[in-house]
Amino acid sequence: LRYVGDNYVKDEFRRHKNASPEQALVFLKEWTEYCVCLAKQLSNKGIAKGVVGKDLNPAMLDNFHDEQLRQLLDLKIEAEKPKVS
């Protein structure tokens, strides 16, 4: 799963390297919020709660492009695959 996540992040940054300054600001703001949220969830307190991630706002999904929805589905499928020992 880490491989999938790492590749997703690299691809996201690659796709946005020619973004306008305004788009880049939004992009970096969202990634920063994600990083802070994940860091809190992976802290000792967060791990004790057993919660990682957060639900997407359904209204937000309505604004996704087809490619973004496909990426989200691919990520969901990969995340739900049985763990191979």
PDB file with SEQRES, HELIX, SHEET and CRYST1 records, atoms N, CA, C and O in Angstrom:
SEQRES   1 A   85  LEU ARG TYR VAL GLY ASP ASN TYR VAL LYS ASP GLU PHE          
SEQRES   2 A   85  ARG ARG HIS LYS ASN ALA SER PRO GLU GLN ALA LEU VAL          
SEQRES   3 A   85  PHE LEU LYS GLU TRP THR GLU TYR CYS VAL CYS LEU ALA          
SEQRES   4 A   85  LYS GLN LEU SER ASN LYS GLY ILE ALA LYS GLY VAL VAL          
SEQRES   5 A   85  GLY LYS ASP LEU ASN PRO ALA MET LEU ASP ASN PHE HIS          
SEQRES   6 A   85  ASP GLU GLN LEU ARG GLN LEU LEU ASP LEU LYS ILE GLU          
SEQRES   7 A   85  ALA GLU LYS PRO LYS VAL SER                                  
HELIX    1 AA1 ARG A    2  ARG A   15  1                                  14    
HELIX    2 AA2 PRO A   21  GLN A   41  1                                  21    
HELIX    3 AA3 ASN A   44  LYS A   49  1                                   6    
HELIX    4 AA4 PRO A   58  LEU A   61  1                                   4    
HELIX    5 AA5 ASP A   66  ALA A   79  1                                  14    
CRYST1    1.000    1.000    1.000  90.00  90.00  90.00 P 1           1          
ATOM      1  N   LEU A   1       0.827  -1.189   0.000  1.00  0.00           N  
ATOM      2  CA  LEU A   1       0.000   0.000   0.000  1.00  0.00           C  
ATOM      3  C   LEU A   1       0.875   1.258   0.000  1.00  0.00           C  
ATOM      4  O   LEU A   1       0.518   2.267  -0.610  1.00  0.00           O  
ATOM      5  N   ARG A   2       1.999   1.195   0.673  1.00  0.00           N  
ATOM      6  CA  ARG A   2       2.881   2.357   0.700  1.00  0.00           C  
ATOM      7  C   ARG A   2       3.365   2.690  -0.705  1.00  0.00           C  
ATOM      8  O   ARG A   2       3.448   3.862  -1.074  1.00  0.00           O  
ATOM      9  N   TYR A   3       3.682   1.670  -1.485  1.00  0.00           N  
ATOM     10  CA  TYR A   3       4.128   1.874  -2.868  1.00  0.00           C  
ATOM     11  C   TYR A   3       3.073   2.647  -3.656  1.00  0.00           C  
ATOM     12  O   TYR A   3       3.398   3.580  -4.391  1.00  0.00           O  
ATOM     13  N   VAL A   4       1.819   2.258  -3.500  1.00  0.00           N  
ATOM     14  CA  VAL A   4       0.720   2.932  -4.199  1.00  0.00           C  
ATOM     15  C   VAL A   4       0.637   4.387  -3.754  1.00  0.00           C  
ATOM     16  O   VAL A   4       0.511   5.292  -4.578  1.00  0.00           O  
ATOM     17  N   GLY A   5       0.708   4.602  -2.450  1.00  0.00           N  
ATOM     18  CA  GLY A   5       0.642   5.964  -1.921  1.00  0.00           C  
ATOM     19  C   GLY A   5       1.798   6.826  -2.388  1.00  0.00           C  
ATOM     20  O   GLY A   5       1.598   7.973  -2.785  1.00  0.00           O  
ATOM     21  N   ASP A   6       3.004   6.283  -2.343  1.00  0.00           N  
ATOM     22  CA  ASP A   6       4.180   7.037  -2.794  1.00  0.00           C  
ATOM     23  C   ASP A   6       4.060   7.423  -4.259  1.00  0.00           C  
ATOM     24  O   ASP A   6       4.349   8.558  -4.635  1.00  0.00           O  
ATOM     25  N   ASN A   7       3.632   6.477  -5.081  1.00  0.00           N  
ATOM     26  CA  ASN A   7       3.477   6.773  -6.511  1.00  0.00           C  
ATOM     27  C   ASN A   7       2.377   7.794  -6.756  1.00  0.00           C  
ATOM     28  O   ASN A   7       2.498   8.645  -7.638  1.00  0.00           O  
ATOM     29  N   TYR A   8       1.310   7.710  -5.979  1.00  0.00           N  
ATOM     30  CA  TYR A   8       0.212   8.669  -6.122  1.00  0.00           C  
ATOM     31  C   TYR A   8       0.705  10.080  -5.817  1.00  0.00           C  
ATOM     32  O   TYR A   8       0.409  11.017  -6.560  1.00  0.00           O  
ATOM     33  N   VAL A   9       1.449  10.233  -4.736  1.00  0.00           N  
ATOM     34  CA  VAL A   9       1.961  11.549  -4.351  1.00  0.00           C  
ATOM     35  C   VAL A   9       2.902  12.092  -5.418  1.00  0.00           C  
ATOM     36  O   VAL A   9       2.789  13.255  -5.803  1.00  0.00           O  
ATOM     37  N   LYS A  10       3.819  11.275  -5.897  1.00  0.00           N  
ATOM     38  CA  LYS A  10       4.744  11.717  -6.950  1.00  0.00           C  
ATOM     39  C   LYS A  10       3.982  12.163  -8.185  1.00  0.00           C  
ATOM     40  O   LYS A  10       4.296  13.194  -8.779  1.00  0.00           O  
ATOM     41  N   ASP A  11       2.983  11.385  -8.570  1.00  0.00           N  
ATOM     42  CA  ASP A  11       2.182  11.707  -9.750  1.00  0.00           C  
ATOM     43  C   ASP A  11       1.415  13.010  -9.555  1.00  0.00           C  
ATOM     44  O   ASP A  11       1.333  13.826 -10.473  1.00  0.00           O  
ATOM     45  N   GLU A  12       0.854  13.208  -8.368  1.00  0.00           N  
ATOM     46  CA  GLU A  12       0.113  14.444  -8.076  1.00  0.00           C  
ATOM     47  C   GLU A  12       1.031  15.661  -8.219  1.00  0.00           C  
ATOM     48  O   GLU A  12       0.652  16.652  -8.844  1.00  0.00           O  
ATOM     49  N   PHE A  13       2.219  15.593  -7.653  1.00  0.00           N  
ATOM     50  CA  PHE A  13       3.134  16.724  -7.737  1.00  0.00           C  
ATOM     51  C   PHE A  13       3.591  16.944  -9.180  1.00  0.00           C  
ATOM     52  O   PHE A  13       3.731  18.088  -9.613  1.00  0.00           O  
ATOM     53  N   ARG A  14       3.822  15.871  -9.922  1.00  0.00           N  
ATOM     54  CA  ARG A  14       4.206  15.993 -11.333  1.00  0.00           C  
ATOM     55  C   ARG A  14       3.122  16.691 -12.143  1.00  0.00           C  
ATOM     56  O   ARG A  14       3.409  17.569 -12.956  1.00  0.00           O  
ATOM     57  N   ARG A  15       1.876  16.293 -11.912  1.00  0.00           N  
ATOM     58  CA  ARG A  15       0.762  16.867 -12.675  1.00  0.00           C  
ATOM     59  C   ARG A  15       0.546  18.337 -12.361  1.00  0.00           C  
ATOM     60  O   ARG A  15      -0.014  19.066 -13.179  1.00  0.00           O  
ATOM     61  N   HIS A  16       0.973  18.778 -11.209  1.00  0.00           N  
ATOM     62  CA  HIS A  16       0.717  20.155 -10.802  1.00  0.00           C  
ATOM     63  C   HIS A  16       1.936  21.068 -10.929  1.00  0.00           C  
ATOM     64  O   HIS A  16       1.897  22.211 -10.473  1.00  0.00           O  
ATOM     65  N   LYS A  17       3.008  20.587 -11.536  1.00  0.00           N  
ATOM     66  CA  LYS A  17       4.206  21.436 -11.595  1.00  0.00           C  
ATOM     67  C   LYS A  17       4.036  22.631 -12.525  1.00  0.00           C  
ATOM     68  O   LYS A  17       4.789  23.598 -12.408  1.00  0.00           O  
ATOM     69  N   ASN A  18       3.075  22.600 -13.441  1.00  0.00           N  
ATOM     70  CA  ASN A  18       2.818  23.740 -14.325  1.00  0.00           C  
ATOM     71  C   ASN A  18       1.556  24.499 -13.920  1.00  0.00           C  
ATOM     72  O   ASN A  18       0.989  25.237 -14.726  1.00  0.00           O  
ATOM     73  N   ALA A  19       1.125  24.323 -12.698  1.00  0.00           N  
ATOM     74  CA  ALA A  19      -0.083  24.991 -12.214  1.00  0.00           C  
ATOM     75  C   ALA A  19       0.174  26.483 -12.027  1.00  0.00           C  
ATOM     76  O   ALA A  19       1.308  26.918 -11.828  1.00  0.00           O  
ATOM     77  N   SER A  20      -0.899  27.248 -12.096  1.00  0.00           N  
ATOM     78  CA  SER A  20      -0.791  28.690 -11.845  1.00  0.00           C  
ATOM     79  C   SER A  20      -0.440  28.900 -10.371  1.00  0.00           C  
ATOM     80  O   SER A  20      -0.641  28.000  -9.555  1.00  0.00           O  
ATOM     81  N   PRO A  21       0.080  30.074 -10.025  1.00  0.00           N  
ATOM     82  CA  PRO A  21       0.405  30.337  -8.615  1.00  0.00           C  
ATOM     83  C   PRO A  21      -0.806  30.144  -7.688  1.00  0.00           C  
ATOM     84  O   PRO A  21      -0.660  29.650  -6.570  1.00  0.00           O  
ATOM     85  N   GLU A  22      -1.982  30.529  -8.150  1.00  0.00           N  
ATOM     86  CA  GLU A  22      -3.188  30.370  -7.330  1.00  0.00           C  
ATOM     87  C   GLU A  22      -3.500  28.888  -7.115  1.00  0.00           C  
ATOM     88  O   GLU A  22      -3.818  28.468  -6.003  1.00  0.00           O  
ATOM     89  N   GLN A  23      -3.406  28.105  -8.187  1.00  0.00           N  
ATOM     90  CA  GLN A  23      -3.666  26.668  -8.083  1.00  0.00           C  
ATOM     91  C   GLN A  23      -2.620  25.996  -7.201  1.00  0.00           C  
ATOM     92  O   GLN A  23      -2.938  25.113  -6.405  1.00  0.00           O  
ATOM     93  N   ALA A  24      -1.371  26.423  -7.353  1.00  0.00           N  
ATOM     94  CA  ALA A  24      -0.289  25.842  -6.553  1.00  0.00           C  
ATOM     95  C   ALA A  24      -0.509  26.112  -5.065  1.00  0.00           C  
ATOM     96  O   ALA A  24      -0.240  25.255  -4.224  1.00  0.00           O  
ATOM     97  N   LEU A  25      -0.995  27.300  -4.754  1.00  0.00           N  
ATOM     98  CA  LEU A  25      -1.257  27.654  -3.363  1.00  0.00           C  
ATOM     99  C   LEU A  25      -2.344  26.753  -2.764  1.00  0.00           C  
ATOM    100  O   LEU A  25      -2.204  26.268  -1.642  1.00  0.00           O  
ATOM    101  N   VAL A  26      -3.414  26.534  -3.511  1.00  0.00           N  
ATOM    102  CA  VAL A  26      -4.493  25.649  -3.050  1.00  0.00           C  
ATOM    103  C   VAL A  26      -3.967  24.224  -2.899  1.00  0.00           C  
ATOM    104  O   VAL A  26      -4.237  23.555  -1.901  1.00  0.00           O  
ATOM    105  N   PHE A  27      -3.217  23.768  -3.897  1.00  0.00           N  
ATOM    106  CA  PHE A  27      -2.655  22.418  -3.888  1.00  0.00           C  
ATOM    107  C   PHE A  27      -1.782  22.199  -2.652  1.00  0.00           C  
ATOM    108  O   PHE A  27      -1.937  21.202  -1.948  1.00  0.00           O  
ATOM    109  N   LEU A  28      -0.865  23.132  -2.390  1.00  0.00           N  
ATOM    110  CA  LEU A  28       0.036  22.994  -1.242  1.00  0.00           C  
ATOM    111  C   LEU A  28      -0.713  23.115   0.082  1.00  0.00           C  
ATOM    112  O   LEU A  28      -0.366  22.437   1.050  1.00  0.00           O  
ATOM    113  N   LYS A  29      -1.726  23.961   0.136  1.00  0.00           N  
ATOM    114  CA  LYS A  29      -2.540  24.095   1.345  1.00  0.00           C  
ATOM    115  C   LYS A  29      -3.224  22.766   1.664  1.00  0.00           C  
ATOM    116  O   LYS A  29      -3.225  22.324   2.813  1.00  0.00           O  
ATOM    117  N   GLU A  30      -3.802  22.137   0.655  1.00  0.00           N  
ATOM    118  CA  GLU A  30      -4.490  20.860   0.867  1.00  0.00           C  
ATOM    119  C   GLU A  30      -3.520  19.770   1.311  1.00  0.00           C  
ATOM    120  O   GLU A  30      -3.832  18.994   2.214  1.00  0.00           O  
ATOM    121  N   TRP A  31      -2.345  19.705   0.683  1.00  0.00           N  
ATOM    122  CA  TRP A  31      -1.368  18.689   1.071  1.00  0.00           C  
ATOM    123  C   TRP A  31      -0.848  18.940   2.480  1.00  0.00           C  
ATOM    124  O   TRP A  31      -0.586  17.994   3.222  1.00  0.00           O  
ATOM    125  N   THR A  32      -0.695  20.218   2.856  1.00  0.00           N  
ATOM    126  CA  THR A  32      -0.247  20.542   4.211  1.00  0.00           C  
ATOM    127  C   THR A  32      -1.288  20.108   5.233  1.00  0.00           C  
ATOM    128  O   THR A  32      -0.947  19.522   6.260  1.00  0.00           O  
ATOM    129  N   GLU A  33      -2.558  20.395   4.952  1.00  0.00           N  
ATOM    130  CA  GLU A  33      -3.635  19.969   5.855  1.00  0.00           C  
ATOM    131  C   GLU A  33      -3.661  18.446   5.983  1.00  0.00           C  
ATOM    132  O   GLU A  33      -3.854  17.911   7.075  1.00  0.00           O  
ATOM    133  N   TYR A  34      -3.466  17.757   4.870  1.00  0.00           N  
ATOM    134  CA  TYR A  34      -3.434  16.288   4.881  1.00  0.00           C  
ATOM    135  C   TYR A  34      -2.282  15.788   5.752  1.00  0.00           C  
ATOM    136  O   TYR A  34      -2.453  14.873   6.557  1.00  0.00           O  
ATOM    137  N   CYS A  35      -1.123  16.391   5.584  1.00  0.00           N  
ATOM    138  CA  CYS A  35       0.065  15.985   6.341  1.00  0.00           C  
ATOM    139  C   CYS A  35      -0.145  16.183   7.843  1.00  0.00           C  
ATOM    140  O   CYS A  35       0.186  15.305   8.640  1.00  0.00           O  
ATOM    141  N   VAL A  36      -0.691  17.329   8.223  1.00  0.00           N  
ATOM    142  CA  VAL A  36      -0.942  17.614   9.639  1.00  0.00           C  
ATOM    143  C   VAL A  36      -1.963  16.632  10.208  1.00  0.00           C  
ATOM    144  O   VAL A  36      -1.781  16.105  11.306  1.00  0.00           O  
ATOM    145  N   CYS A  37      -3.028  16.390   9.462  1.00  0.00           N  
ATOM    146  CA  CYS A  37      -4.075  15.454   9.899  1.00  0.00           C  
ATOM    147  C   CYS A  37      -3.495  14.054  10.097  1.00  0.00           C  
ATOM    148  O   CYS A  37      -3.760  13.405  11.109  1.00  0.00           O  
ATOM    149  N   LEU A  38      -2.713  13.597   9.138  1.00  0.00           N  
ATOM    150  CA  LEU A  38      -2.119  12.269   9.222  1.00  0.00           C  
ATOM    151  C   LEU A  38      -1.125  12.178  10.380  1.00  0.00           C  
ATOM    152  O   LEU A  38      -1.078  11.167  11.081  1.00  0.00           O  
ATOM    153  N   ALA A  39      -0.330  13.233  10.583  1.00  0.00           N  
ATOM    154  CA  ALA A  39       0.633  13.233  11.689  1.00  0.00           C  
ATOM    155  C   ALA A  39      -0.085  13.110  13.030  1.00  0.00           C  
ATOM    156  O   ALA A  39       0.367  12.386  13.917  1.00  0.00           O  
ATOM    157  N   LYS A  40      -1.203  13.819  13.175  1.00  0.00           N  
ATOM    158  CA  LYS A  40      -1.978  13.723  14.423  1.00  0.00           C  
ATOM    159  C   LYS A  40      -2.538  12.317  14.603  1.00  0.00           C  
ATOM    160  O   LYS A  40      -2.506  11.763  15.701  1.00  0.00           O  
ATOM    161  N   GLN A  41      -3.051  11.746  13.516  1.00  0.00           N  
ATOM    162  CA  GLN A  41      -3.655  10.418  13.607  1.00  0.00           C  
ATOM    163  C   GLN A  41      -2.620   9.337  13.878  1.00  0.00           C  
ATOM    164  O   GLN A  41      -2.945   8.302  14.460  1.00  0.00           O  
ATOM    165  N   LEU A  42      -1.389   9.563  13.467  1.00  0.00           N  
ATOM    166  CA  LEU A  42      -0.345   8.560  13.665  1.00  0.00           C  
ATOM    167  C   LEU A  42       0.478   8.810  14.926  1.00  0.00           C  
ATOM    168  O   LEU A  42       1.419   8.070  15.214  1.00  0.00           O  
ATOM    169  N   SER A  43       0.122   9.858  15.680  1.00  0.00           N  
ATOM    170  CA  SER A  43       0.786  10.083  16.963  1.00  0.00           C  
ATOM    171  C   SER A  43       0.317   8.994  17.928  1.00  0.00           C  
ATOM    172  O   SER A  43      -0.606   8.240  17.619  1.00  0.00           O  
ATOM    173  N   ASN A  44       0.952   8.916  19.088  1.00  0.00           N  
ATOM    174  CA  ASN A  44       0.565   7.887  20.062  1.00  0.00           C  
ATOM    175  C   ASN A  44      -0.907   7.987  20.436  1.00  0.00           C  
ATOM    176  O   ASN A  44      -1.587   6.966  20.543  1.00  0.00           O  
ATOM    177  N   LYS A  45      -1.409   9.206  20.636  1.00  0.00           N  
ATOM    178  CA  LYS A  45      -2.822   9.385  20.983  1.00  0.00           C  
ATOM    179  C   LYS A  45      -3.713   8.926  19.844  1.00  0.00           C  
ATOM    180  O   LYS A  45      -4.712   8.240  20.062  1.00  0.00           O  
ATOM    181  N   GLY A  46      -3.345   9.307  18.629  1.00  0.00           N  
ATOM    182  CA  GLY A  46      -4.154   8.959  17.465  1.00  0.00           C  
ATOM    183  C   GLY A  46      -4.215   7.462  17.227  1.00  0.00           C  
ATOM    184  O   GLY A  46      -5.277   6.918  16.926  1.00  0.00           O  
ATOM    185  N   ILE A  47      -3.088   6.803  17.361  1.00  0.00           N  
ATOM    186  CA  ILE A  47      -3.035   5.351  17.151  1.00  0.00           C  
ATOM    187  C   ILE A  47      -3.906   4.645  18.187  1.00  0.00           C  
ATOM    188  O   ILE A  47      -4.565   3.652  17.879  1.00  0.00           O  
ATOM    189  N   ALA A  48      -3.908   5.158  19.410  1.00  0.00           N  
ATOM    190  CA  ALA A  48      -4.738   4.555  20.459  1.00  0.00           C  
ATOM    191  C   ALA A  48      -6.218   4.613  20.087  1.00  0.00           C  
ATOM    192  O   ALA A  48      -6.981   3.714  20.442  1.00  0.00           O  
ATOM    193  N   LYS A  49      -6.627   5.658  19.378  1.00  0.00           N  
ATOM    194  CA  LYS A  49      -8.026   5.784  18.950  1.00  0.00           C  
ATOM    195  C   LYS A  49      -8.337   4.847  17.787  1.00  0.00           C  
ATOM    196  O   LYS A  49      -9.491   4.473  17.575  1.00  0.00           O  
ATOM    197  N   GLY A  50      -7.308   4.469  17.036  1.00  0.00           N  
ATOM    198  CA  GLY A  50      -7.503   3.536  15.927  1.00  0.00           C  
ATOM    199  C   GLY A  50      -8.164   4.133  14.699  1.00  0.00           C  
ATOM    200  O   GLY A  50      -8.766   3.410  13.905  1.00  0.00           O  
ATOM    201  N   VAL A  51      -8.059   5.439  14.533  1.00  0.00           N  
ATOM    202  CA  VAL A  51      -8.684   6.102  13.387  1.00  0.00           C  
ATOM    203  C   VAL A  51      -7.602   6.700  12.497  1.00  0.00           C  
ATOM    204  O   VAL A  51      -6.763   7.474  12.957  1.00  0.00           O  
ATOM    205  N   VAL A  52      -7.630   6.334  11.217  1.00  0.00           N  
ATOM    206  CA  VAL A  52      -6.702   6.921  10.251  1.00  0.00           C  
ATOM    207  C   VAL A  52      -7.518   7.373   9.052  1.00  0.00           C  
ATOM    208  O   VAL A  52      -8.328   6.615   8.519  1.00  0.00           O  
ATOM    209  N   GLY A  53      -7.301   8.605   8.636  1.00  0.00           N  
ATOM    210  CA  GLY A  53      -8.025   9.158   7.496  1.00  0.00           C  
ATOM    211  C   GLY A  53      -9.270   9.886   7.939  1.00  0.00           C  
ATOM    212  O   GLY A  53      -9.561   9.988   9.131  1.00  0.00           O  
ATOM    213  N   LYS A  54     -10.004  10.393   6.962  1.00  0.00           N  
ATOM    214  CA  LYS A  54     -11.274  11.051   7.253  1.00  0.00           C  
ATOM    215  C   LYS A  54     -12.189  10.875   6.055  1.00  0.00           C  
ATOM    216  O   LYS A  54     -11.735  10.676   4.928  1.00  0.00           O  
ATOM    217  N   ASP A  55     -13.463  10.951   6.315  1.00  0.00           N  
ATOM    218  CA  ASP A  55     -14.443  10.809   5.244  1.00  0.00           C  
ATOM    219  C   ASP A  55     -14.414  12.031   4.336  1.00  0.00           C  
ATOM    220  O   ASP A  55     -14.189  13.156   4.783  1.00  0.00           O  
ATOM    221  N   LEU A  56     -14.645  11.784   3.059  1.00  0.00           N  
ATOM    222  CA  LEU A  56     -14.743  12.888   2.114  1.00  0.00           C  
ATOM    223  C   LEU A  56     -16.136  13.490   2.177  1.00  0.00           C  
ATOM    224  O   LEU A  56     -17.128  12.779   2.332  1.00  0.00           O  
ATOM    225  N   ASN A  57     -16.195  14.785   2.057  1.00  0.00           N  
ATOM    226  CA  ASN A  57     -17.464  15.492   1.994  1.00  0.00           C  
ATOM    227  C   ASN A  57     -18.135  15.137   0.664  1.00  0.00           C  
ATOM    228  O   ASN A  57     -17.534  15.346  -0.389  1.00  0.00           O  
ATOM    229  N   PRO A  58     -19.361  14.609   0.681  1.00  0.00           N  
ATOM    230  CA  PRO A  58     -20.036  14.238  -0.575  1.00  0.00           C  
ATOM    231  C   PRO A  58     -20.124  15.391  -1.576  1.00  0.00           C  
ATOM    232  O   PRO A  58     -20.047  15.168  -2.785  1.00  0.00           O  
ATOM    233  N   ALA A  59     -20.282  16.613  -1.085  1.00  0.00           N  
ATOM    234  CA  ALA A  59     -20.339  17.768  -1.989  1.00  0.00           C  
ATOM    235  C   ALA A  59     -19.005  17.949  -2.709  1.00  0.00           C  
ATOM    236  O   ALA A  59     -18.965  18.391  -3.857  1.00  0.00           O  
ATOM    237  N   MET A  60     -17.929  17.607  -2.033  1.00  0.00           N  
ATOM    238  CA  MET A  60     -16.600  17.712  -2.635  1.00  0.00           C  
ATOM    239  C   MET A  60     -16.458  16.722  -3.795  1.00  0.00           C  
ATOM    240  O   MET A  60     -15.866  17.042  -4.826  1.00  0.00           O  
ATOM    241  N   LEU A  61     -17.002  15.533  -3.615  1.00  0.00           N  
ATOM    242  CA  LEU A  61     -16.933  14.515  -4.667  1.00  0.00           C  
ATOM    243  C   LEU A  61     -17.632  14.977  -5.942  1.00  0.00           C  
ATOM    244  O   LEU A  61     -17.224  14.612  -7.045  1.00  0.00           O  
ATOM    245  N   ASP A  62     -18.678  15.776  -5.793  1.00  0.00           N  
ATOM    246  CA  ASP A  62     -19.399  16.287  -6.960  1.00  0.00           C  
ATOM    247  C   ASP A  62     -18.519  17.172  -7.832  1.00  0.00           C  
ATOM    248  O   ASP A  62     -18.791  17.338  -9.021  1.00  0.00           O  
ATOM    249  N   ASN A  63     -17.469  17.740  -7.253  1.00  0.00           N  
ATOM    250  CA  ASN A  63     -16.578  18.631  -7.996  1.00  0.00           C  
ATOM    251  C   ASN A  63     -15.366  17.919  -8.590  1.00  0.00           C  
ATOM    252  O   ASN A  63     -14.567  18.540  -9.292  1.00  0.00           O  
ATOM    253  N   PHE A  64     -15.221  16.630  -8.318  1.00  0.00           N  
ATOM    254  CA  PHE A  64     -14.090  15.873  -8.848  1.00  0.00           C  
ATOM    255  C   PHE A  64     -14.274  15.625 -10.342  1.00  0.00           C  
ATOM    256  O   PHE A  64     -15.390  15.432 -10.824  1.00  0.00           O  
ATOM    257  N   HIS A  65     -13.159  15.636 -11.060  1.00  0.00           N  
ATOM    258  CA  HIS A  65     -13.160  15.256 -12.472  1.00  0.00           C  
ATOM    259  C   HIS A  65     -13.182  13.730 -12.552  1.00  0.00           C  
ATOM    260  O   HIS A  65     -12.886  13.049 -11.570  1.00  0.00           O  
ATOM    261  N   ASP A  66     -13.530  13.200 -13.716  1.00  0.00           N  
ATOM    262  CA  ASP A  66     -13.587  11.742 -13.895  1.00  0.00           C  
ATOM    263  C   ASP A  66     -12.263  11.076 -13.528  1.00  0.00           C  
ATOM    264  O   ASP A  66     -12.249  10.017 -12.900  1.00  0.00           O  
ATOM    265  N   GLU A  67     -11.156  11.695 -13.919  1.00  0.00           N  
ATOM    266  CA  GLU A  67      -9.838  11.123 -13.631  1.00  0.00           C  
ATOM    267  C   GLU A  67      -9.602  11.048 -12.120  1.00  0.00           C  
ATOM    268  O   GLU A  67      -9.045  10.068 -11.624  1.00  0.00           O  
ATOM    269  N   GLN A  68     -10.022  12.075 -11.397  1.00  0.00           N  
ATOM    270  CA  GLN A  68      -9.852  12.077  -9.947  1.00  0.00           C  
ATOM    271  C   GLN A  68     -10.706  10.990  -9.290  1.00  0.00           C  
ATOM    272  O   GLN A  68     -10.266  10.325  -8.352  1.00  0.00           O  
ATOM    273  N   LEU A  69     -11.916  10.820  -9.787  1.00  0.00           N  
ATOM    274  CA  LEU A  69     -12.784   9.763  -9.256  1.00  0.00           C  
ATOM    275  C   LEU A  69     -12.188   8.387  -9.519  1.00  0.00           C  
ATOM    276  O   LEU A  69     -12.267   7.495  -8.675  1.00  0.00           O  
ATOM    277  N   ARG A  70     -11.592   8.223 -10.697  1.00  0.00           N  
ATOM    278  CA  ARG A  70     -10.953   6.941 -11.038  1.00  0.00           C  
ATOM    279  C   ARG A  70      -9.765   6.675 -10.108  1.00  0.00           C  
ATOM    280  O   ARG A  70      -9.580   5.553  -9.637  1.00  0.00           O  
ATOM    281  N   GLN A  71      -8.967   7.706  -9.850  1.00  0.00           N  
ATOM    282  CA  GLN A  71      -7.824   7.554  -8.947  1.00  0.00           C  
ATOM    283  C   GLN A  71      -8.295   7.172  -7.543  1.00  0.00           C  
ATOM    284  O   GLN A  71      -7.695   6.327  -6.879  1.00  0.00           O  
ATOM    285  N   LEU A  72      -9.362   7.801  -7.116  1.00  0.00           N  
ATOM    286  CA  LEU A  72      -9.908   7.510  -5.798  1.00  0.00           C  
ATOM    287  C   LEU A  72     -10.390   6.064  -5.715  1.00  0.00           C  
ATOM    288  O   LEU A  72     -10.158   5.379  -4.719  1.00  0.00           O  
ATOM    289  N   LEU A  73     -11.053   5.615  -6.757  1.00  0.00           N  
ATOM    290  CA  LEU A  73     -11.516   4.225  -6.801  1.00  0.00           C  
ATOM    291  C   LEU A  73     -10.331   3.259  -6.810  1.00  0.00           C  
ATOM    292  O   LEU A  73     -10.342   2.256  -6.096  1.00  0.00           O  
ATOM    293  N   ASP A  74      -9.309   3.558  -7.618  1.00  0.00           N  
ATOM    294  CA  ASP A  74      -8.114   2.702  -7.661  1.00  0.00           C  
ATOM    295  C   ASP A  74      -7.451   2.618  -6.288  1.00  0.00           C  
ATOM    296  O   ASP A  74      -7.021   1.546  -5.862  1.00  0.00           O  
ATOM    297  N   LEU A  75      -7.374   3.748  -5.607  1.00  0.00           N  
ATOM    298  CA  LEU A  75      -6.766   3.781  -4.279  1.00  0.00           C  
ATOM    299  C   LEU A  75      -7.591   2.960  -3.287  1.00  0.00           C  
ATOM    300  O   LEU A  75      -7.036   2.236  -2.461  1.00  0.00           O  
ATOM    301  N   LYS A  76      -8.907   3.074  -3.372  1.00  0.00           N  
ATOM    302  CA  LYS A  76      -9.805   2.302  -2.502  1.00  0.00           C  
ATOM    303  C   LYS A  76      -9.621   0.805  -2.740  1.00  0.00           C  
ATOM    304  O   LYS A  76      -9.509   0.028  -1.792  1.00  0.00           O  
ATOM    305  N   ILE A  77      -9.591   0.413  -3.992  1.00  0.00           N  
ATOM    306  CA  ILE A  77      -9.420  -1.007  -4.339  1.00  0.00           C  
ATOM    307  C   ILE A  77      -8.094  -1.530  -3.797  1.00  0.00           C  
ATOM    308  O   ILE A  77      -8.035  -2.615  -3.218  1.00  0.00           O  
ATOM    309  N   GLU A  78      -7.036  -0.756  -3.987  1.00  0.00           N  
ATOM    310  CA  GLU A  78      -5.710  -1.168  -3.518  1.00  0.00           C  
ATOM    311  C   GLU A  78      -5.675  -1.256  -1.991  1.00  0.00           C  
ATOM    312  O   GLU A  78      -5.090  -2.185  -1.433  1.00  0.00           O  
ATOM    313  N   ALA A  79      -6.290  -0.305  -1.331  1.00  0.00           N  
ATOM    314  CA  ALA A  79      -6.278  -0.275   0.136  1.00  0.00           C  
ATOM    315  C   ALA A  79      -7.069  -1.428   0.739  1.00  0.00           C  
ATOM    316  O   ALA A  79      -6.770  -1.875   1.846  1.00  0.00           O  
ATOM    317  N   GLU A  80      -8.073  -1.910   0.018  1.00  0.00           N  
ATOM    318  CA  GLU A  80      -8.916  -2.977   0.546  1.00  0.00           C  
ATOM    319  C   GLU A  80      -8.456  -4.376   0.157  1.00  0.00           C  
ATOM    320  O   GLU A  80      -9.082  -5.364   0.541  1.00  0.00           O  
ATOM    321  N   LYS A  81      -7.365  -4.468  -0.604  1.00  0.00           N  
ATOM    322  CA  LYS A  81      -6.840  -5.787  -0.962  1.00  0.00           C  
ATOM    323  C   LYS A  81      -6.371  -6.504   0.300  1.00  0.00           C  
ATOM    324  O   LYS A  81      -5.827  -5.876   1.209  1.00  0.00           O  
ATOM    325  N   PRO A  82      -6.580  -7.811   0.356  1.00  0.00           N  
ATOM    326  CA  PRO A  82      -6.102  -8.566   1.525  1.00  0.00           C  
ATOM    327  C   PRO A  82      -4.581  -8.451   1.641  1.00  0.00           C  
ATOM    328  O   PRO A  82      -3.863  -8.456   0.642  1.00  0.00           O  
ATOM    329  N   LYS A  83      -4.121  -8.349   2.863  1.00  0.00           N  
ATOM    330  CA  LYS A  83      -2.686  -8.236   3.116  1.00  0.00           C  
ATOM    331  C   LYS A  83      -2.009  -9.557   2.796  1.00  0.00           C  
ATOM    332  O   LYS A  83      -2.440 -10.610   3.266  1.00  0.00           O  
ATOM    333  N   VAL A  84      -0.941  -9.503   1.990  1.00  0.00           N  
ATOM    334  CA  VAL A  84      -0.192 -10.701   1.620  1.00  0.00           C  
ATOM    335  C   VAL A  84       0.999 -10.827   2.562  1.00  0.00           C  
ATOM    336  O   VAL A  84       1.779  -9.887   2.712  1.00  0.00           O  
ATOM    337  N   SER A  85       1.139 -11.989   3.195  1.00  0.00           N  
ATOM    338  CA  SER A  85       2.233 -12.197   4.158  1.00  0.00           C  
ATOM    339  C   SER A  85       3.480 -12.650   3.463  1.00  0.00           C  
ATOM    340  O   SER A  85       4.502 -12.874   4.112  1.00  0.00           O  
TER     341      SER A  85                                                      
END                                                                             
